[in-house]
Each structure stands twice: as C-alpha cells, then as structure tokens.
Amino acid sequence: MNKIKVGIIGSGFIADHHCYSYSSLPNVEIVGIASNNKDEANNLMKKYNIINSYFTDYKDLLKLECDAVSVCVPNNLHKEVTCNILRSGKHALVEKPLARNIKEAGEMLDVEKASNRKIFYCENNMYAPSFSKVKEIIKEGALGTIYMGRGKEQHSGPHSRWFYKLEESGGGALLDLGIHDIACLVWYLGCEVSEVYCQTRTIQSDRGIFGTCEVEDNAVGILYFENDAQIVIEESWTAPGGYDMRFELFGTEGQIKVAPTFSDLVSVYSKNGYGYAVEKAETTKGWTFPVPTEAWSFGYPQEITHFIDCILSNKKPLTDSVYGYKILNIVEAMYKSAKTKKIEEVV
C-alpha cells in the first residue's frame, strides 16, 4: 500500500494532536515539520518518531513530495500558508477558524478552486464520539423538532500569546470557542442561521506573561435558525478548572444533554494531585474529572482519518472549506451585533 505523505506547519498544542492522529494511521507518513520553534519541533519529532526533515521555513517543506499539509499556525497566517500549500499541489488541512475574517476566507476558496486541490476544515468537535452520537440520535428523530438549546465552551484561556492579540488572532473567545459550538449546532439542526444577537466583554485584561488581552474573553450570543429555533451560546476564557464543553438541546419529542468534559465517566478525589486531567486544568488536587484518551474523546484522530479517506477516495469531506466559510460568516455577524447592540441578519 502506498502511504499518504503529509507535512505539518507549526509545532504547538494543535500540531501535537495532528502528529498523534497521523501516527495512529498505518498508511500515513509524516515527512517533515516546519516551525520557527526548533525545540518544540524536535520534541514532536522525538515523541512521534519522525525521522525526516525539520524546516525553519515552511516553503522548504512544501518542496517535498507529499500529498497534504496540516496548517497549525496562528490565525493571521492561515490565508498565506494555505494558499501556498494549495499552489504547491498539495491538500491543506486547516485548523479552525478558517481565517481571521470572511474576506481572507474568500480568497482561500478562490485559490482552492484554481488549484484543483482541497481545503479540509478542521472542526474536531464534529468528529468527537459523544457529539457524533448526538447527531445520530437527532437524525433518527428522537427529539422531534429542535426549538431551543444551549452550547457552551469555557476554560481559563489559551496556551499562547498570539491568541490575545487582535492582529494575530482576529478575535477572542467567540472566534476561538464559539466557532466550535456554531459549527456543531448548524450541523445538528440541519438548517441555516438567519439572524444573531451577541454581547462580548473583556473580563481579565492582564494575561501575565502573555501581556494585555486585546480581544473579548467572554461572549454570549443567540442563534436564530430558519426553523425558528433559538440557541444560546456561552464562551469564556476566564473560567478556572479546565476545559468544559457541552450542549443541551430541546425538541418537541425529547431532549438531549452531552458533555465529554466534567462528566462522571471517571471521577477522582486526590489530596496530592496527579499528572494530567484535561486541557487547561490548573491542578489535579481535590475532585477532578479526567478525560480518557483526550485526543480521541475530542475527535482529532477521527477527523484526520476521515480526511485521509477523502483524499484516497476523492470524497467530499464532512467539513470542507465552504462549511468553514459559512461558520465564519455567522461569527462575523455576531461581532457586528456586539458592536451595534442589535439583532443582525446573517447574509
């Protein structure tokens, strides 16, 4: 069997998940990592036994013979890096959000169309086992018509300085976390968002070693769907205790609640603490709820497996560039609402 050869641009938290996911597939070979952080990249190469090349300039990585490249870099680099990947004749796996704004995203879609290569939009939550099960249950008609619900993601804040800088990130908690909830909710309801309302705030402006937070660290919004459903989303970068994400959906025939974090699958009480519970958890002392096989629970290997299968069979992915653009467009309408303090139409 010929192996699918892939490269990775970036070496941080998300790049680690991509390395883990690729390494679990026998028909995939990681041929190189490009990063401006040599120590981080070397650690990944050792961890996943990647014996090939390290590059400081990602354009040198693109000269290699490979099929696809993961884009695991700050948001402000998504457009440039993705377009260069496509122009080099390779598919691009782009982490969310697709870009900082729909103008950049539109340019990426234009290059995709001209290149005859694909953008695979990395929205891991739609591949997470618990969230996929929710879609299956909805599709079988268990809830009837969904008319109300809630999506929520919160933690104490991102790992890297660039998230807090407007020029590099393009937005804060809404763009970083809310985009997950919106992507799943549009998928769950199977219809378009017609209008939105949103409020944003910055609660913790001083981020210590990361400097000043220039973007919103909390956001609350309402999605008004074409089927008249109203869904509230709540996003926070100021919540201590680790990563928490969940949905509650209410329909005419039933309701469903799902939370792969802070569940009772594994509950631990420890006076002394232990190694690791879940992303962003500052301590493991007291009561904790560790997430087993975190990358798997959050859908990263399933997402990558699906994308590789789409490359091999030339299939349309569940989350393509058009879907990424659609979700980003909803986010932009929410930012507009936060400024105007009015309900805004999604156009």
PyMOL commands that set and color helices and strands:
alter all, ss='L'
color gray80, all
select helices_A, chain A and resi 13-23+38-47+58-61+75-87+102-115+124-127+129-139+161-164+166-169+173-189+208-210+294-297+300-313+321-340
alter helices_A, ss='H'
color red, helices_A
select strands_A, chain A and resi 4-9+28-34+53-55+68-71+91-95+119-122+146-154+193-201+218-225+230-236+244-251+255-258+268-270+286-288+344-345
alter strands_A, ss='S'
color yellow, strands_A
deselect
rebuild
show_as cartoon
